[in-house]
Amino acid sequence: MEISEFEKKRAANLIWNGAQDYSVEPGFRVFDADGRADVYWNCIVGAAHKHYDFQKLELFYDTFHETVNQAVYESLFWLAVENAVYEAEKQFRPVFPYLRKVYAARKVEELHGQFSLEDSAGQRLLAITLGHFRRALGEDANLPDTVDVKLLDEIEACAGLDTDQFIAHLSRTLSMYFTYHKPGQEAEKKTFFLPSLSHLLRRDGRVRGGKLSPLRKLSFGYGDHLREYGSEVLDQSHLSVAFAKYTAQSDEGLREYIENSFGRPIRTKQQILELQKEYCYGNHTDARLYFTDGSYTEEMLRQGYAGKMKREGIDQARKNEEVYNAQSAQHRMQIEKLTERIRNVLITHREDSTVRSLAGRIRAEKIWRALYLEDARVFTRLLPGSDNDITVDLLLDASTSQLHRQEVVAAQGYMIAESLTRCGIPVRVSAFCSLNGYTVINIFRDYAAEGDNRNIFRFFTAGANRDGLAIRLAAGMLRENTAQHRILIILSDDQPNDVLKVRTESGGYADYADETALSDTAEEVHKARMQGITVLNVYTGPDKNLSAARKIYGRDFVRIRSLDMFADTVGSMLQEQIRQF
């Protein structure tokens, strides 16, 4: 199974939210069979960081490595953690009982489909897991009757214990029912309750002793270890200073984390509060905003994980330019062709025109209209063409789903902006993504900054994307300018997806994904158009998701299939819109 970078980062966001501590470096993440970050389990992993000394838990977890029943120990360890963390969190987080119920119902149905009465290691472990989640649903755990209820009771008895007590209790339980013994202790001779499940640890099916895969199937899902654990002690000393000041209990700490990840803010705290009041409502009630121009200090680059993100963004900017320069001749040709196409339609748009008017030069042959039709427009006047009645905003989707298209999106944004600039059309270019509840707007250049188009190469991807809120913001910013005609072009794969949920009318929460997110984005596009803003889409995703572009933008989107078609494709779209002005 291949896990996308987007899902890996989504899992990390869930863990940070669960931990209420953005200093956590997620070392274990959980995915479902489709490679999607499991919402419930990653929240549990995060909350485990909150309630336990997680470094001690990891050192205990390391002792399972290369034991006969490694997969059994790992699965039972996490079932014990899940039960204990849930009991500790359920009174403080009303969403946890809901998430657990949904997950348990799905898991029980799934395990029933896999279960048989065969007396095998895999079936017995599934029975324990099935019994645990049947209990979570308020049902009898001993169905099927192969569940070892006494063992399950011991696993679930870890709730309410501190870290050392948890480890001691689970260690005794594993020693009682299996051949487990902690390093330094003599192994007891016991009858195996379960034979080896080491085949579950190999993506390639090799026997134990081969290289440990970081992604392994467990009884409740797929666990992704970011390190290959073993006898080596986990060293987290580098985290203590870099992340100590970032805490979820402090909005200021989270805001500082965002700042170190993306760059210094260009709006004051008071301005942000006013903007959040104006824009963060409805589906985006709980969202927060952050505006930056990407500027940074050397100190920010040393700020742990956030600094690492910023350094990766700087490296990506260099790569964007390198890739662009490697095809500089083709890119220059497309810019020249696109510039010419835009310029040709502007010549017609900017020609002086004669219009009927209430004042000006009288037209004698039209006087009768004033006498009989009460139409006083019997004069004509010359209406000069305008050079300054069009502005264009480019909005680039900078979510992780664009990870493998960063260089292409940066080049496309640059070529459009450069062509518009050469035609004298004011253009503003921004990117958007979402991280930890924040929608981040990174402004590369503003209308008056004609020489700053190369800042667009600073484009890099991170986090998720809340397209509806980003378009709402962009439309609001466009309304602030005085141009007669305003165009908003979004370069996106049109797959809105954000960890921050949407409040429902029933008082619950829904994922900002799939139909909910697509409908929200389409609604914001419609609202912008009703305000007189032309909204267009340059689709950057795969063919299989084109239906999303149609749902959001109708016919007002284009797909650029190759570099040599860029000018013709984008030029035709812009020419058609400008002719309608």
N, C-alpha and C positions, 0 to 999 in steps of 0.2 A: 504494500500500500504506500502510495506517495502522498505525503502531507504538504499542502501548499504553504507558502510563507504567510499568506493571509490568515489561514487557520491557526498556524503556530502563534502568530502575534495576537490573534483573537483569544486563544487559550491563555496567553500571558496576561492579557487585559483582565480576563475573568479571575485569574489567580490574584492579581493585584487588588481588584475590587473585593474579593473574598477575604484577603488578608488585611484590608484597610491599612496597607503599608506598601508604599511604592518603592521601598528599598529592597523588596524581595526580588531575588533573581530566580525565576522559576526553573527548578531543576527537574521537575516531573510534571508532565502534562498528559491529559487524557483525551482520546479521540474515539469517535464511534466507527462503525464498520465502513462508513462512507468517507472517512477522513476528515470529518467536521469536528471542531472543538466541542466537547461535551460540556454544556452549560452547567449542569448540576455538579458533576465531578470536579471540574476545575474550580468552582466556587468552594467546594469542600477542601480541595488541596490548599487553596488560598487561606481559608479559615484555619486550617491546621497550623499554618505559620503563625497565626494570631494566638492560638491556644497552647502551643507547645514550643519547647526549645527544638526547633526543626533540625538544627545541626546534630543534636543527639539522636533524633529519630533517624536521620540519614545514616549515621554511623551504625545504629542498630540494624537498619535495612541492609547495609553493606555485608553484614554477617550471613545473609542468605545466599550470597554469590557463590556459585559452583557447588552448592549443596545438592543432595539427591532430589529434594523436593522444593527446589528454588521457586518455581511458579506457584506452588501451593502456598508457601510462606508469604510470597509477595501479595497474592490475592487476599489471603486472610488478614494480613497486615492492613491493607487498605480498607477492607470491610470493617475492621475494628476502628480504624481512624474515622471512617465515614459515620459510623454509628455514634461514636463519642463526640465528634464535632457537631453533628446534627443536634444531639441532645443539648449541647452547650449553646448553640446558636438560635434554636427555633423560637425562643421567647423574645429575642432581640431583632430577628429578621423574619417578618411574616412571609416573605417570599420563599424561605427555605422549605416549609411544609408543602407548599404548592409544587416547587421544583422536585422535591423528593417523591411526591405522589405521582407526578407525571412520569418521572424516570422509572420508578418502581413498577408501575403498570406496564410500561413498555418493555422493561427487562423481564418481568414475569412471563409476558406473552412470548417474548423471544426465546427464553429458556425452555418453556413448555414445548416449543417447536423443535428444540434440540435434544430434549431429554428422552432417555430410554431406560429400561430396567437393567441394562447391561452393567455388569459389575466391573467397571473400569475406573481408572484414575480420573479421567476427564469427566465422567458422569457423576462421580462422587463429589468432585469439587463444584460442579454445576448445581448439584443438589443442595450443598451448603449455601451457595449464593442465592439460589431460588428460594430456599427457606427464609433467608434473611430478608429478602425484599417482599415475600409474602407477609411476613410480620410487619414490615413497614406499611403495608396496605391494611393492616388489622386482621389478617387472615391467619389460619393455622399454619405454622411453619412446617409441621410434619406431614406435608403432602407435597411430593411423594414420600412414602414412609422410609425411604433410604436416607433421609436427612438425619445426621447425628445431632440431635437436639442438645445434648450435653455440651458438645464442642461449640455449637452455635451460641449457647448460653454463656460460655466462657469468653468467646470472642466479643460478645455484646456487653460483657461485664466491665469492659475497659472504660466505659463512660464515667465521667466524674473523677478520673484519676489524673494526677499531674504527670509530667513527662517521665520522671524516673519510675513512678508507680506503674504507668502504662507499659513501659518497656519490661519491667520486672514481671508484671502479670502475663503479658503476651509471651514472654520468654518461657515462663513456667508452663503455659498452656501448650505451646508448640513442643516443648520437651515431653509433656505428658502424653500427647497424642501422636507425636512423630519422633523422628530420630534427631531432631534439632538439638544442638548444644552450642552455647556461646563460645567464642574463641577462648582457649585456655582451660576450658572445662572438658573432662573426659566424657566421651560419648557413651550414653547408656545403650545397652542392647535391648531393642524393642522390636516388636512385630510391626512391619510397615502398615500404616493405615491406608496410605496411598502410594503406589509405585511411582517411579520417576515420571515427571511431566516435562522433562527437559526439552522434548521435541517442540514444545510450545514456544521455546525461547529462540527459535531459529527461523528467520525468514527464508533461509535457503534449505532448511530441513536437515542440516548437519547435526551430528550427535554432540553432546556436551564436550567442551574442550576446545571448540572452535571459537572464533571471535564473537563476542557478545553483541547482539544487535541492539541499537538504542530504541527501537520500536518493537514492543513485544505484546503478544496477545495475553490478556489476563481474563479472569472469569467475568469481569464487569465491563470490559472494553479494551482499548489498546493504549498501553502506557508508553510514553515517549521520554526516555532519559536523555538529558543533554550531555551527560558524561557517562563513561563506562566505569561503573563503580566496581570496587573490589577491595583489595587489601589497602589500597591507597586512601589515606585520610583526606576527607574533603576539606579544602582550605578556603574559608570564606573571609579571611582577614581583610582582603581587599575591599570587602563591602562595607565594613564598619564605619569608615570615615566617609567614603564616597556617598553613602546613602542615609546616614544617620539623621540628617535634617529633613528627609522626605517622609512625612507621615500622612496617612489618609485622614486622620482626625483634624488636620490643619489644611484648610483651603489654600492658605498661603504656601504651604509646602508643596501641594500638588501644582499650583500655578508656577512655582519656581521650577518644578520638574519639567513642565511644558516649555517654559522659557529656555531652559538649558538644552532641551531637545530640538527646538525649532528656531530660536533666536529671540532677541530682545523685543519687548512689546512696543507698538507704535500708538497705542491708545492707553489713556490713563485708566485707573481702576474705576473712577466715577463714570467715564465714558462707556466702559464695558458694562457697568451695571445698568446704565440707561439703554444700551443696545440690547442687552439680554431682556430687559422689560419690554422693549419694542418688538423683538423678533422671536424670543423663545417662549412660545405659547402653543396650545394645541398639541400636536404630535411631538413637539420639541420643548415641552414645558420644563423638563429637568436638564436640558442641555446648557452648557456654558460656552462662552466665546473667547477666542484669543486671536489677536491680529499682530502680525509681525512682518518685518521686511527681510528677515533672515540674518540680520547683523548679529555679531557675537564677539565675545572676548576670549582670550586664551584661557582664562580661568574657567569659563563655561565648558571648554573642551575636556577639562579634567574631572568633570562631575559624574563619575561612575557610568551607569548605564545610559543616562540621558546624554552625557558627553560623548559616549560611544555612538549614539544615534546621530548626533550632530556631526561627528567626524565622518561617519559613513555618508552623510548627506554631502559633505564637502568633497569626499572622494568621488561620489556619483556625479557631481557637477563637472569634475575634470573628465570623467569618462564620457559624459554627454557631449562635451566639446570635442573630445578626441574622435568619437564616432562621427560626429557631424563633419569635422574637418577632413576625415578620411574620404568623404564623398562630397567635398566642397564644390567641385565643378557642377555636379548634378543638382545640388541644393541651390547654388546661385542661379542656374538656369530656371529652376522652378519658381524662384522668387521673381525673376525678371518676367516670366510668363504670367504669373499671378498679378504682379503689379500692372502689367499692360491691360489685363482683362478688367481689373477694377478701374483703372484710369479711363478706359474707353466708355464704360457705363457712367462714370462720373461726369464726363464731358457733356453727355446728354442731360444728365440730372442737373448740371450747373448752368445750362444755357438760360439766358434771359427769356422770360415768357410774358405774354400779354394776357391780363386777366380782367374780367368785368369788376367794376368797383363802384363805390358810392361817391367817389371823387376822382378827378383826373381830367383826361381829355374826353369831351362829350362826343357821343356817337348819335348824330341826328336821326339816323334810321331806327334807333331804339327808343326814341322819346315816347312813342305810343305805349310802350310797356309801363312807363310811369303813370300815364293817364288812365289806361284801361285795366292794367294788372296790378297796380300799386307796387310795381317793382322799381325801386329807385336806383338799381345798379345799371344806369345807362351811360356810365363813364368807363373808360379803360385806363389802366396804368401798367407801366412796365415793371415786372417783378424780376429783379436781378437774381441770377443763380447764386447759391451760397456755397462758400468753401468750408463753412464751419457748422453745418446743421446735421452732421452725422458723427456719432461716437460709437466705438466698439469696445466691449469688454470680453476678454478671453478668460474662461474659467477652466482650469486644468484639474482633473480628478487625480489626486495624489495618494490614493489608497493603495494598500499592498496588493490588491488584485491587478494593479498595473505594473507590478514589480519587473516583469520581463519585457516591458514595453517602455521603460523609462527614457531610453535614448531616443526612441521614435517619437514619443509624445513631446519631449523637449524640442526636438527638431521641428515638428509640425507647428508647435506654438510659436517658435521663433520665426519660421517662414511666413506665417500669417501676419504676425505683428510687424515684421520688417516690410512686407508688401504694403500694408495699410499705412505705415509711417511714410514710405516713399510717395504715397498718394496724398499725403497731407491730412489723413484721417486720424484724429486723436484715438489712442488705444490704451487700454489698461489691462494688465495681465496679472492674474492671481492663480494660486493653487489652493485646494482644500483637502482636508482629511479630518478624521475624528480619532481622538485618543483619550481614553479614561474619562469620557463624558464631555470633553472639550471638542468643539468644532474649530479647527485652526485654519485661519485664512492667511496665506503667505503671499504678500504682494511683491511681485518682481519689478514692475514698473508702473508708473501712473501716467495719466494723459500727457502731461507736459514734459515727461522725461524721454525725449526722442532718442537720446543716445544710449539708453539703458536696455535695449532689446536683448543684449547678450546675457543679462541677468536671468533670463528665462532658462538658461542652461543650469541654473541652481535647482531646477526641478528634481525632487526625489520623493519616493513613496514611503509611507508609514501609516500604520493603523488601519482604521476602517473608513467608511464614507457615508455621511448623512446628506445625500444629495438634495433632499427637499429643503433642509435648512440652509444649505449653501446657496441654492438658487434663490430662496427668499431673501437672503442677505444681499446677493449680487443685484437683484432687482431693486432693493431698497437703495443701494449705493448708486445705481443708475438713475434713479428718480431725482437724485440730488443735483445732477448736472442739467444745464439749460439747453442741451441740443434738441432740435426738433425731432430727430430720428435716432433712436437708441437700439443698438444690436447687442445681444448677449449670445456668445458662442461657447458651448460647453464641450470640451474634449474629454470624453468619458467612455467607459465600457458599459455604462448604464446598468450596473449591478449594485444598487444601494444596499448597504448592509452595515449595521452598527450594533455594538454591544449594548448601548443604552436603549432600554426598552421604551415602548409607547404606552401611555396610560389609556386604558379602555373605559368605555362608559359604565361598565359593570363594576369598576373599581379595581380590576386586575391589571395585568401587564401583557403586552404582546411584543414579540420580537420585531425589531425594525429590520425586516428582511422580506424577500419574496414579494407576495402580492401587497402586503401592507406598505412596504417601502416604495414599490413601484407606483402605487396609487397616490401616495403622498407626494412623490416627485412630480408625477403628471399633474396633480392639482396645483402645485406651485408654478409649474410652467404655464398652465392655463391662467392663473391669476396675473402673472407677469405680462402675458399677452393682452389681457383685459386692461392693463394699465398703459398700453401703447408701446410695450417693449417687444421687439422682434427676438424670438428665442430660437436658436438653431443648435444642432448637434453634429459634431464630427465624431462619429462612432469609432472607438478604438479597440473594441472587443472582438471575440471570435464570431463566426457566422451563426453558431448555434444559439446565440443570445440576441440575435437581431430583433426578435419579437419584443424584447424589452424596450428597444429604441423606438419601435413603432408605437408601443403603448404610451410612452412618455411624450414623444415629440410629433407623433402623427407622420406626415410626409416630410417634415422639415429636418431631415438628417441625411448625412452622406457617409459613405464608407470608402476610405482611401485604401485601395488594394495594392498599390505599388507606388513608389516614389515618382515615377515618370508620369503618373496620372494625377499627381497632387494638385497642380495648378489648374488643370481643367475641371477637376471635381469640385474643389473649393471655390474656384472662380465662377463656375456656373451657379452655385448656390448663392453667392453674394450678388452676382449680377441680377438674378431673378428678384431678390429682395429689394435691391436699390431701385430697380425699375418701378416697383410698386409704391415708392415714396412720392 
